[in-house]
Amino acid sequence: MSDSDHSHRSLRSHHSGDSTSGATEPQLQSVSGRKEAAYWRLEEETAFLRYLYDNRSGTDGATFPKRTYTEASEHLAKHFKNQKGGDKTISACKSKFLALKKAYLTAQALKVGGLSSGFTWTEAGGQP
């Protein structure tokens, strides 16, 4: 396997929306008594964010009470019967939201000025 094949496989195996590879991927094993990590497919992430959006009333839309994560976890369990990896618990939902929020804010910072690195990005043309 070439270096480029290896890096492609490595990137693909970490992409949460990759459900097209056709190969069965190894299940995560419990390490020292810890619960198995949740694996998020793109459609699960989308449904999760849609649920938060639809239930944002009474919040600032950037943070949510524990009850909302509890209900989102239940919603995902109901609509995605064959979840991969560990359960989408309250903690997993909150962690996923914080990770997605951080990625979004980073992309927005690059879009409007590149933080202090000078790197910028536009949706129309990529790097200027």
N, C-alpha and C positions, 0 to 999 in steps of 0.2 A: 504494500500500500504506500503510495507516495505521500509526501508531507501535505500536499494540498488535499488529498483524499482524507487524510487523518483530520485536518483542521475542519473540513466540511462536515465530517461526521460528528466531530466534537461540538461544533456550533449547532448543528441540527438537533443533537440530543438534548441541548439545553433550551431549545425554543419551545415555549409553552403551547404554541398552536400547531405543532407538527404532529399531525395524525395521518399523514400520507405515506410514511416510509415503508409501510407494509411489513416490516420486520417486527417481531415481538421484542420489546425492550425488557431488560431485566427489572424486576421489581426492587424497590429500595428495601433494604433490610434494616431492621431495628438495630441501632447502635447503642450499646450500654443501657438498655431499658428505655430508650427514647422512642416516642411514637414515630411511625413512618411519616415522612414528609408528604404533604399534599402535592399533587401534580396538577397543574392547571392547563387545560386545553383552551385554545382561543375562544371557542364557543362558551366555555364556562366563565372565562374572564369577561366576555361580552355580556352574558346574562347577569353576572355579578354586578358589573358597573351599571347596567340597565336597572337592576333592582335598587341599587343605591340612589340612582337618579330619580326613579319613580317614588322613592320614599324619603326624599330629602327635606320635606316640609318640617319646619321646626328646627332645622339645623342650618349651619352656614354653608353646607354643601362641600365643605373641605374636611370636616370632622363629623363623626357620627357617634351616637351613644351605643353602649354595649347591646341594648335591645335590638338596634338595627342590624348589627353584625350577627346576633343570634337568629333573627328572622331570615337574614340573607343565607346563613348556613343551612337552615331548614329548607329554604326555597331551592337551593342548589341540590340538596339531597333528594328532594321530591322530583325535580326535573331532570336530574342526571343520575340515573340508577346505577350505571356502570362506571363510576368514577375510578380513575387510576390513582395509585398511590394512597396516601392516608386521607382521612376524612377532611372535608373543608369545615373545620371547627371555627368557633368564634375567633380564636387566636389566629388561625390560618387566614381567615377573611380579613381581619384587621391588618395583618402583616402584608397581605397581597395588596390591599388598598394603599397602604403607606408606600410600598415599592412602586406601584403604578403612579402614584402622585409624585413621588420623587423623580421618576423618569420623565413625566409630563413637564414638571417644573424645570428640569434640566434642558429639555428640548425647547421650551419657551424662552429660557435665558439665552440659548444659542441663537434663537430666531431673532431676538431683539437686540443683540449686541455682543454676543460671544463672551459673556462674563468679562474676565480680564485677559483672556488668552488671545483675543483678536480674531478668533474663529467665529464665523457667523454662518447661518443657514437660512435659505429661503425655500418655501414650498414650491415655487415656480421653477427655480433653477439650481437648487442644491447650493453648493458653495458659490459665493459671488466671485 
